[in-house]
Every structure is written in structure tokens, then in C-alpha cells.
Amino acid sequence: MIKSVSSFITEYLAKNNSSLNETDLLKINYSLQVVLADLIKLITIFLIFLCLKQLPLFFLSFTILIFTRPLGGGLHCKTFTECFIVSIIYFTLVGLFSILSPKFNIYFYVIFFIISFIIILRYAPCPNTKRPIKNKERLKILSLISLTFWMILFFKFTNLQICNCIFGSLFLQILQLIIFNVKGVVSNAKIYKHFFSHTT
């Protein structure tokens, strides 16, 4: 469905704008597929948390994600379906952990954040076969700053669900860095292969 919609829009633009060449149209088609896929994922997850009456946790988890993943990197699924399922599982796990998990010993959290600092310092950002990292040190520093920011908020808040949400979101991000470096470089979605084969 996503490919059909993006192809329809791209064909419409091609017919009504003669200045667009084949490379431009491929870029537009690819961008549309990414935007539509992300929009479908976001709406679906939003509706799930709306039904569970836990929208604040979704917004918090989503905010943490957009301030950590682009800096530190992470795993990429090969297809939209895989990404869609993994995204739902990701936010569901964070939501359930936020609601159901008890409070752990303070030393447990301190050790977690120390280990997280070490992992980010050692492994972030994750390399990407299709998007070469231009400024690794800058992203590493920003990743550490982001972790520090969320760590401060974690110890500042007293609401258990908020603290669990912060911890759960950061834990899954750190876990991705570990898995990524155990498995090695993970390729992006198949659409990248199609796109770059026409533009290189």
C-alpha cells in the first residue's frame, strides 16, 4: 500500500513537473515511502497507547527515542513490516515496564548509568553501511550529553512510572548498541538498495 501511494504521488509529480529528472523522482518516491511508513507506525502506536490511556508515557518514550537514537544509532529492520512490528513491541515493552515494574535499589540505577556511559563512549555512534558517519566524535559527545540529561531527570523525578519510562527507553537504546556491535554492521531496509542502485 505504501509503495502504491508513493508511486501514485511520484507519477503525478512527474506528469505535472517536467523539471524533475529520474534521480529526483527516485528521491521523492523514497522519501514518500519513509514518511508514510513512519506516519503509519506513529498513528498505530498512538492509538494503542490511547486505548491503554497511557499517552503521557508514549510521548515521553517517543521524545527520549528521538533524542537518543539519531545520535547513538541503532538496529535497522530490512522491511517495513519488520520495522512496524519491532516498533510496536518496543513501545509496548516500555509502556508495560513503566506501569508494572517496581522500583529497584538506587545502586542498581547508578551502575546502569555508569555502564551506559561506558558503552556509549566505546560504541556510539553505530556505523551505517548506507549513511556514512561524518563526525563521529561530535555524535558521541551529543550522545553522552543526551544520556546525562535524561539521567538527571531520572533522579529528579519521583513519579515511578516516569522514572521507569526513562529507564526502559534508555535500556533498550543501550541494548541496541550492544547487539549492533556483537552482530556487526546491519544493513538498512531493502529500499535503500533499490534507491542507491539508481543514484550511484
C-alpha positions as a Markdown table, in Angstrom:
| # | Residue | x | y | z |
|---|---|---|---|---|
| 1 | Met | 0.0 | 0.0 | 0.0 |
| 2 | Ile | 2.8 | 2.4 | 0.9 |
| 3 | Lys | 4.6 | 1.7 | -2.4 |
| 4 | Ser | 1.4 | 2.2 | -4.3 |
| 5 | Val | 0.6 | 5.5 | -2.7 |
| 6 | Ser | 4.1 | 6.9 | -3.0 |
| 7 | Ser | 4.3 | 5.7 | -6.7 |
| 8 | Phe | 1.0 | 7.3 | -7.5 |
| 9 | Ile | 2.1 | 10.7 | -6.0 |
| 10 | Thr | 5.5 | 10.4 | -7.7 |
| 11 | Glu | 3.9 | 9.7 | -11.1 |
| 12 | Tyr | 1.6 | 12.7 | -10.6 |
| 13 | Leu | 4.5 | 14.9 | -9.9 |
| 14 | Ala | 6.4 | 13.6 | -12.9 |
| 15 | Lys | 3.5 | 14.4 | -15.2 |
| 16 | Asn | 3.0 | 17.9 | -13.8 |
| 17 | Asn | 6.6 | 18.9 | -13.3 |
| 18 | Ser | 8.9 | 18.4 | -16.3 |
| 19 | Ser | 11.9 | 19.7 | -14.5 |
| 20 | Leu | 12.1 | 16.6 | -12.3 |
| 21 | Asn | 14.6 | 14.0 | -13.7 |
| 22 | Glu | 14.7 | 10.3 | -12.9 |
| 23 | Thr | 17.1 | 10.8 | -9.9 |
| 24 | Asp | 14.8 | 13.5 | -8.4 |
| 25 | Leu | 11.7 | 11.2 | -8.8 |
| 26 | Leu | 13.5 | 8.3 | -7.1 |
| 27 | Lys | 14.5 | 10.5 | -4.2 |
| 28 | Ile | 10.9 | 11.8 | -3.9 |
| 29 | Asn | 9.5 | 8.2 | -4.1 |
| 30 | Tyr | 11.9 | 7.0 | -1.4 |
| 31 | Ser | 11.2 | 10.0 | 0.8 |
| 32 | Leu | 7.5 | 9.5 | 0.5 |
| 33 | Gln | 7.8 | 5.8 | 1.4 |
| 34 | Val | 9.8 | 6.7 | 4.5 |
| 35 | Val | 7.3 | 9.4 | 5.6 |
| 36 | Leu | 4.3 | 7.3 | 5.0 |
| 37 | Ala | 5.8 | 4.3 | 6.8 |
| 38 | Asp | 6.7 | 6.4 | 9.8 |
| 39 | Leu | 3.3 | 8.1 | 9.9 |
| 40 | Ile | 1.5 | 4.7 | 9.9 |
| 41 | Lys | 3.7 | 3.4 | 12.7 |
| 42 | Leu | 3.3 | 6.6 | 14.7 |
| 43 | Ile | -0.5 | 6.6 | 14.4 |
| 44 | Thr | -0.8 | 2.9 | 15.2 |
| 45 | Ile | 1.3 | 3.2 | 18.3 |
| 46 | Phe | -0.5 | 6.4 | 19.3 |
| 47 | Leu | -3.9 | 4.6 | 19.1 |
| 48 | Ile | -2.6 | 1.7 | 21.2 |
| 49 | Phe | -1.5 | 3.9 | 24.0 |
| 50 | Leu | -4.7 | 5.9 | 23.7 |
| 51 | Cys | -6.7 | 2.8 | 24.2 |
| 52 | Leu | -4.5 | 2.0 | 27.2 |
| 53 | Lys | -5.0 | 5.5 | 28.5 |
| 54 | Gln | -1.2 | 5.9 | 28.7 |
| 55 | Leu | -0.5 | 8.7 | 26.2 |
| 56 | Pro | 1.9 | 10.6 | 28.5 |
| 57 | Leu | 4.2 | 7.5 | 28.6 |
| 58 | Phe | 4.1 | 7.3 | 24.8 |
| 59 | Phe | 5.0 | 10.9 | 24.4 |
| 60 | Leu | 7.8 | 10.6 | 26.9 |
| 61 | Ser | 9.2 | 7.4 | 25.4 |
| 62 | Phe | 9.0 | 8.9 | 21.9 |
| 63 | Thr | 10.8 | 12.0 | 23.0 |
| 64 | Ile | 13.6 | 10.0 | 24.5 |
| 65 | Leu | 13.8 | 8.0 | 21.3 |
| 66 | Ile | 14.2 | 11.0 | 19.0 |
| 67 | Phe | 16.9 | 12.5 | 21.3 |
| 68 | Thr | 18.9 | 9.3 | 21.6 |
| 69 | Arg | 18.6 | 7.1 | 18.5 |
| 70 | Pro | 19.7 | 9.7 | 15.9 |
| 71 | Leu | 22.8 | 10.4 | 18.0 |
| 72 | Gly | 23.8 | 6.9 | 19.0 |
| 73 | Gly | 22.3 | 4.9 | 16.2 |
| 74 | Gly | 20.7 | 1.5 | 16.4 |
| 75 | Leu | 19.4 | -1.5 | 14.6 |
| 76 | His | 17.6 | -1.3 | 11.3 |
| 77 | Cys | 15.0 | -3.7 | 10.1 |
| 78 | Lys | 15.1 | -5.0 | 6.5 |
| 79 | Thr | 11.4 | -4.4 | 5.7 |
| 80 | Phe | 8.6 | -2.1 | 6.7 |
| 81 | Thr | 6.6 | -5.0 | 8.2 |
| 82 | Glu | 9.6 | -6.0 | 10.4 |
| 83 | Cys | 10.1 | -2.3 | 11.4 |
| 84 | Phe | 6.4 | -1.9 | 12.1 |
| 85 | Ile | 6.3 | -5.0 | 14.4 |
| 86 | Val | 9.5 | -4.1 | 16.2 |
| 87 | Ser | 8.3 | -0.5 | 16.8 |
| 88 | Ile | 5.1 | -1.7 | 18.3 |
| 89 | Ile | 7.0 | -4.2 | 20.5 |
| 90 | Tyr | 9.5 | -1.5 | 21.5 |
| 91 | Phe | 6.9 | 1.0 | 22.7 |
| 92 | Thr | 4.7 | -1.8 | 24.3 |
| 93 | Leu | 7.6 | -3.1 | 26.3 |
| 94 | Val | 8.5 | 0.4 | 27.5 |
| 95 | Gly | 4.8 | 1.0 | 28.4 |
| 96 | Leu | 4.4 | -2.2 | 30.3 |
| 97 | Phe | 7.7 | -1.8 | 32.1 |
| 98 | Ser | 6.7 | 1.7 | 33.1 |
| 99 | Ile | 3.4 | 0.6 | 34.6 |
| 100 | Leu | 4.3 | -2.8 | 36.1 |
| 101 | Ser | 7.9 | -2.6 | 37.2 |
| 102 | Pro | 8.7 | -1.9 | 40.8 |
| 103 | Lys | 11.4 | 0.5 | 42.0 |
| 104 | Phe | 14.9 | -1.0 | 42.2 |
| 105 | Asn | 17.7 | -0.2 | 44.5 |
| 106 | Ile | 19.4 | 3.1 | 43.9 |
| 107 | Tyr | 22.7 | 1.4 | 43.4 |
| 108 | Phe | 21.2 | -0.6 | 40.5 |
| 109 | Tyr | 20.4 | 2.6 | 38.6 |
| 110 | Val | 23.8 | 4.1 | 39.4 |
| 111 | Ile | 25.5 | 1.1 | 38.0 |
| 112 | Phe | 23.3 | 1.1 | 34.9 |
| 113 | Phe | 24.1 | 4.7 | 34.1 |
| 114 | Ile | 27.8 | 4.1 | 34.6 |
| 115 | Ile | 27.7 | 1.1 | 32.3 |
| 116 | Ser | 25.7 | 3.1 | 29.8 |
| 117 | Phe | 28.3 | 5.9 | 29.7 |
| 118 | Ile | 31.0 | 3.3 | 29.1 |
| 119 | Ile | 29.0 | 1.6 | 26.2 |
| 120 | Ile | 28.2 | 5.0 | 24.6 |
| 121 | Leu | 31.8 | 6.1 | 25.0 |
| 122 | Arg | 33.0 | 2.8 | 23.4 |
| 123 | Tyr | 30.5 | 2.1 | 20.7 |
| 124 | Ala | 28.4 | 5.1 | 19.8 |
| 125 | Pro | 27.5 | 6.1 | 17.2 |
| 126 | Cys | 26.8 | 2.8 | 15.3 |
| 127 | Pro | 28.2 | 2.7 | 11.8 |
| 128 | Asn | 25.8 | 2.5 | 8.9 |
| 129 | Thr | 26.5 | 1.0 | 5.5 |
| 130 | Lys | 24.4 | 3.5 | 3.6 |
| 131 | Arg | 24.8 | 6.6 | 5.7 |
| 132 | Pro | 28.5 | 7.2 | 6.5 |
| 133 | Ile | 29.1 | 9.0 | 9.8 |
| 134 | Lys | 30.8 | 12.3 | 9.0 |
| 135 | Asn | 31.5 | 13.5 | 12.6 |
| 136 | Lys | 31.7 | 10.5 | 14.9 |
| 137 | Glu | 33.2 | 12.4 | 17.9 |
| 138 | Arg | 30.5 | 15.1 | 17.7 |
| 139 | Leu | 27.7 | 12.5 | 17.8 |
| 140 | Lys | 29.5 | 10.6 | 20.6 |
| 141 | Ile | 29.6 | 13.8 | 22.7 |
| 142 | Leu | 26.0 | 14.6 | 22.0 |
| 143 | Ser | 25.0 | 11.1 | 22.9 |
| 144 | Leu | 26.8 | 11.4 | 26.2 |
| 145 | Ile | 25.1 | 14.8 | 26.8 |
| 146 | Ser | 21.7 | 13.3 | 26.0 |
| 147 | Leu | 22.3 | 10.4 | 28.4 |
| 148 | Thr | 23.4 | 12.9 | 31.1 |
| 149 | Phe | 20.2 | 15.0 | 30.6 |
| 150 | Trp | 17.9 | 12.0 | 30.9 |
| 151 | Met | 19.9 | 10.6 | 33.9 |
| 152 | Ile | 19.4 | 13.9 | 35.7 |
| 153 | Leu | 15.7 | 13.9 | 35.0 |
| 154 | Phe | 15.5 | 10.3 | 36.1 |
| 155 | Phe | 17.0 | 11.0 | 39.6 |
| 156 | Lys | 15.0 | 14.3 | 39.8 |
| 157 | Phe | 11.5 | 12.8 | 39.3 |
| 158 | Thr | 9.7 | 10.9 | 42.0 |
| 159 | Asn | 6.9 | 9.5 | 39.9 |
| 160 | Leu | 7.7 | 5.8 | 39.5 |
| 161 | Gln | 6.1 | 5.4 | 36.0 |
| 162 | Ile | 8.0 | 8.4 | 34.6 |
| 163 | Cys | 11.3 | 7.0 | 36.0 |
| 164 | Asn | 10.5 | 3.5 | 34.7 |
| 165 | Cys | 9.8 | 5.0 | 31.3 |
| 166 | Ile | 13.1 | 6.9 | 31.2 |
| 167 | Phe | 15.0 | 3.8 | 32.4 |
| 168 | Gly | 13.2 | 1.4 | 30.0 |
| 169 | Ser | 13.7 | 3.6 | 27.0 |
| 170 | Leu | 17.4 | 4.2 | 27.7 |
| 171 | Phe | 17.9 | 0.5 | 28.4 |
| 172 | Leu | 16.5 | -0.6 | 25.0 |
| 173 | Gln | 18.7 | 2.0 | 23.3 |
| 174 | Ile | 21.8 | 0.8 | 25.1 |
| 175 | Leu | 20.8 | -2.8 | 24.3 |
| 176 | Gln | 20.7 | -1.9 | 20.6 |
| 177 | Leu | 24.3 | -0.6 | 20.8 |
| 178 | Ile | 25.4 | -3.9 | 22.4 |
| 179 | Ile | 23.6 | -6.1 | 19.9 |
| 180 | Phe | 24.7 | -4.0 | 17.0 |
| 181 | Asn | 28.4 | -4.3 | 17.9 |
| 182 | Val | 28.0 | -8.0 | 18.6 |
| 183 | Lys | 26.5 | -8.6 | 15.2 |
| 184 | Gly | 28.4 | -6.0 | 13.3 |
| 185 | Val | 27.2 | -3.5 | 10.7 |
| 186 | Val | 23.5 | -4.0 | 9.9 |
| 187 | Ser | 22.2 | -3.0 | 6.5 |
| 188 | Asn | 19.2 | -0.7 | 6.2 |
| 189 | Ala | 15.9 | -1.5 | 4.5 |
| 190 | Lys | 15.8 | -3.1 | 1.1 |
| 191 | Ile | 14.5 | 0.1 | -0.4 |
| 192 | Tyr | 18.0 | 1.6 | 0.2 |
| 193 | Lys | 19.5 | -1.0 | -2.2 |
| 194 | His | 16.9 | -0.1 | -4.9 |
| 195 | Phe | 17.4 | 3.6 | -4.4 |
| 196 | Phe | 21.2 | 3.7 | -4.3 |
| 197 | Ser | 21.4 | 1.3 | -7.3 |
| 198 | His | 19.8 | 4.1 | -9.4 |
| 199 | Thr | 21.7 | 7.0 | -8.0 |
| 200 | Thr | 25.3 | 5.8 | -7.8 |
